[in-house]
Amino acid sequence: MNCILLPATNFSNDSAVINELSQISHVNKVLGATVGDTLKIGQLEGHLGTAVIKSISADSIQLCDIQLTMAPPAKLDLTVVLALPRPKVLRRLIMDMTALGVRDIILINSYRTQKSYWQSPMLERLDEFVLEGLQQGVDTIAPRIRLEKRFKPFVEDELASLITNRAIVAHPYSDLSFAQYLLQQTPQQSLRLPSLVCIGAEGGWIDYEIELLAAQDCTAVNIGPRILRTEAAVNAILGQWLL
Amino acid sequence: MNCILLPATNFSNDSAVINELSQISHVNKVLGATVGDTLKIGQLEGHLGTAVIKSISADSIQLCDIQLTMAPPAKLDLTVVLALPRPKVLRRLIMDMTALGVRDIILINSYRTQKSYWQSPMLERLDEFVLEGLQQGVDTIAPRIRLEKRFKPFVEDELASLITNRAIVAHPYSDLSFAQYLLQQTPQQSLRLPSLVCIGAEGGWIDYEIELLAAQDCTAVNIGPRILRTEAAVNAILGQWLL
């Protein structure tokens, strides 16, 4: 937690209140902060800044001297279409994509996504994982998240309208490497990277899925001979947007 | 597990045996393979290839028709100096760095590394995490791992001799971005990337550590305004080597 984000309703004039237990525990145990100390805070969907601790009780922390002067960092011009991963991995993936600044996340069904994943209670907790990611990445604007349980209608009817620049699909068995793909593009950094990236579940996409994606102008690219965990692959690929 | 790695002692002539329970369980439960099926295998420190299942019992799987014809992928010309992370994160980090093909990993003490991490039983299990990483990344050559419990003597007396090309240290508070740093280098891809990368624990490096590293020609670079989990940062940074 590199900043503490509070909803607008927790602010009034020059004061604010922390009443989430996880945040109170972080202030007490991790930061070891006391009355008079300054905290890094932010207003959800608003600005970032600082506040001073006025008082601490078991179930709330009162803040004063609120200074919210810094705009959140710009979102990446990036939509990630991700095959719904194992519930255990979902939390970290949502956190990481949020911290990295992905603007749109689409969790989609795929042949290798187990049906039971769609029944996972973790899917009810996406807002919580997003908040963790924003507090990690020091941002206030949540990514938009959509769930698409039907692969074919989504890809055929909706995908094309979401591609503002170009699209790729990560596929270890493509002959084209991501490096070669980027060399084919304009050297202008802002246009060099695709605006939509499709990443499969463990085991990747099946040929039929790659064909449907290709028909919507998603270019299949590999990231080398090594096969990474979905989590590692997402961060390794999205790392290109940090440069 | 994208291939099953066996030590040389498990091979004889044209046959081999799997006797690790985790590997037997993978063949039975994840792959659902039976007698006559072909498996992707490899010999530790040797080649990759295939084998056919000859028989399956509760505690061993006999393999025949061993074909080990493919050399493992080249290691990256890269040494990662990593502040010893939380034990829970250590397993995934060792797995991921191994799967990505890092040649040398140096786990080092830092001001923000808790003393108790050095007593973790996880440190006795590094070989196991390396094996997981190799089987994930489809490689047979383990990275070299060193533990360095004393930061200053290591940095002052040994670090310089490990830098074959150039070195960077990831530091959110550096004014120089990794992108700017790369633009300053030769455009030749093989020489463009540094050969040694220092990455801190949660909370990063303190100024004193950055100064000691800078004195050994480690250039501090940032990867943008967003702060990532150590795990996400390692994969996002090392993703540059996949291109």
Interface residues (C-beta under 8 A of the other chain):
Chain A: N2 P73 R92 M95 D96 A99 L100 G101 Q136 G137 V138 D139 S177 F178 A179 L182 Q189 I223 G224 P225 R226 I227 L228 R229 E231 A232 N235 A236 I237 L238 G239 Q240 L242 L243
Chain B: N2 P73 R92 M95 D96 A99 L100 G101 Q136 G137 V138 D139 S177 F178 A179 L182 Q189 I223 G224 P225 R226 I227 L228 R229 E231 A232 N235 A236 I237 L238 G239 Q240 L242 L243
